[in-house]
Amino acid sequence: MSVLAIQKAKQLHLKHPGMKFPLDMEGLAHLEGCECVIWPFKHPILEVKYGRWIGLASGLSVVEHRFLIAHALAHHLLHCGNQLTFYAYQERRRQEHEADCCAAHILIPEDEIVKIEMLPPWDIAEHFGVPEELGFKRIALYATTDEMERWRRS
């Protein structure tokens, strides 16, 4: 769990109150000054963030599309200006983990997950329109201290 990533996601939700779920990630990215474009990337490239542009591979499922925009937006919020710099392997892994954590909290915020947290991860993923793996990671890897304490008591 990255405290900074969670804080950035919470700030985003406070800045744009009243968002409906599943989130319109293209609309949210636009509100944050980013533009999404579909591009015929070659495998294994699915998404590229460059300046205000979020390039997405063609042919993605709706849930992959939503997650990858959230992931790129998380890089925009957390690592502004560093998206194309080549890092040492450890630094790159840390930034990817932070972006994944932030994306999970953008797509599945604490204020919303509390309403359905007793559902299994695959149902949480379906409710928020995200990949099942992200539903699991949001609970198992990216939970806040308050969430873990609340789940421990229930």
Buried (B, 14 or more C-beta within 10 A) or exposed (E): BBEEBBBBBBEBBEEEEEBEBBBBBBEBBEBBEBEBEEEEBEEEEBBBBEEEBBBBBEEBEEBBBBBBBBBBBBBBBBBEEEBEEEEEEEEEEBBBBBBBBBBBBBBBBBEBBEEEBEBEBEEBBBBBBBBBEBBBBBBEEBBBEEBEEBEEEE
